[in-house]
């Protein structure tokens, strides 16, 4: 059985900022750094099927921490007002590598 390192796990998508109106999303890793501002349909579908938490994006609260999970360039103020912050339910830390590999990278 292949091991999946903590570093590899940290680089996988952890959260999405999703525009529910268009279905467009940006993906972030476990340290809130942008992985991609154009999440794939496969990643969005995976995230929506494996939601750990789903909240409205707190535009005002985010202003206090602008470098944490920065909105993508396409997220105008109007889009940010309707965006959802979705945490992906990830496997247990000791789960087999194939469970971690099931999370689309982008």
C-alpha positions as CSV (number, residue, x, y, z in Angstrom):
1,X,0.0,0.0,0.0
2,X,1.3,3.4,-1.0
3,X,1.7,6.0,1.7
4,X,0.5,9.6,1.1
5,X,2.7,12.2,2.9
6,X,1.4,15.1,4.9
7,X,2.9,17.4,2.3
8,X,1.0,15.7,-0.5
9,X,-2.2,15.9,1.5
10,X,-1.7,19.6,2.3
11,X,-1.4,20.4,-1.5
12,X,-4.8,18.9,-2.3
13,X,-7.9,21.1,-2.5
14,X,-9.4,21.8,1.0
15,X,-11.9,24.5,0.3
16,X,-13.7,26.0,-2.7
17,X,-15.1,29.5,-3.2
18,X,-18.1,28.7,-5.4
19,X,-20.4,31.0,-7.4
20,X,-23.6,28.9,-7.2
21,X,-25.1,31.0,-10.0
22,X,-22.5,30.1,-12.6
23,X,-20.9,27.0,-11.1
24,X,-17.5,28.6,-11.3
25,X,-15.1,28.0,-8.4
26,X,-11.6,28.6,-7.1
27,X,-9.8,25.9,-5.1
28,X,-7.5,26.4,-2.1
29,X,-5.2,24.1,-0.2
30,X,-5.1,23.4,3.6
31,X,-3.1,26.6,4.2
32,X,-5.6,28.8,2.3
33,X,-3.4,29.3,-0.7
34,X,-4.9,29.4,-4.2
35,X,-4.4,26.2,-6.1
36,X,-6.5,27.3,-9.1
37,X,-8.9,30.1,-9.9
38,X,-10.7,27.7,-12.4
39,X,-11.6,24.5,-10.5
40,X,-12.5,21.7,-12.9
41,X,-16.0,20.4,-13.2
42,X,-14.7,17.1,-11.7
43,X,-13.4,18.9,-8.6
44,X,-16.6,20.9,-8.1
45,X,-18.7,17.8,-8.4
46,X,-16.4,16.0,-5.9
47,X,-16.6,18.8,-3.5
48,X,-20.4,19.1,-3.7
49,X,-20.7,15.3,-3.1
50,X,-18.3,15.5,-0.1
51,X,-19.3,18.7,1.7
52,X,-17.9,19.0,5.2
53,X,-19.2,22.5,5.7
54,X,-21.0,25.1,3.4
55,X,-21.3,28.7,4.4
56,X,-21.9,32.0,2.7
57,X,-18.6,33.8,1.9
58,X,-18.1,36.5,4.6
59,X,-17.1,39.4,2.4
60,X,-16.8,41.9,5.3
61,X,-14.9,39.4,7.5
62,X,-12.6,38.5,4.7
63,X,-11.5,42.2,4.5
64,X,-9.7,41.8,7.8
65,X,-7.6,38.9,6.4
66,X,-7.2,39.7,2.7
67,X,-4.3,37.2,2.1
68,X,-6.2,34.3,3.5
69,X,-8.1,32.5,0.7
70,X,-8.0,35.5,-1.7
71,X,-11.0,35.6,-4.0
72,X,-10.2,34.9,-7.6
73,X,-9.9,37.7,-10.1
74,X,-13.3,36.9,-11.7
75,X,-15.1,37.3,-8.3
76,X,-16.4,40.8,-8.6
77,X,-18.1,42.4,-5.5
78,X,-21.4,41.2,-6.9
79,X,-20.2,37.7,-7.3
80,X,-18.5,37.7,-3.8
81,X,-21.8,38.6,-2.3
82,X,-23.4,35.3,-3.5
83,X,-20.4,33.0,-3.2
84,X,-20.3,29.9,-1.0
85,X,-17.3,28.7,1.0
86,X,-17.2,24.9,0.9
87,X,-14.9,22.7,2.9
88,X,-14.3,19.4,1.4
89,X,-14.7,16.3,3.5
90,X,-11.3,14.7,3.3
91,X,-10.3,11.2,4.3
92,X,-8.9,10.3,7.7
93,X,-5.2,11.1,8.0
94,X,-4.4,7.4,8.1
95,X,-6.6,6.5,5.2
96,X,-5.1,4.6,2.3
97,X,-3.5,6.7,-0.5
98,X,-6.2,5.7,-3.0
99,X,-8.8,7.6,-0.9
100,X,-6.6,10.7,-1.0
101,X,-6.0,10.3,-4.7
102,X,-9.7,10.3,-5.3
103,X,-9.7,14.1,-4.6
104,X,-9.2,15.8,-7.9
105,X,-6.1,18.0,-7.7
106,X,-7.7,20.9,-9.6
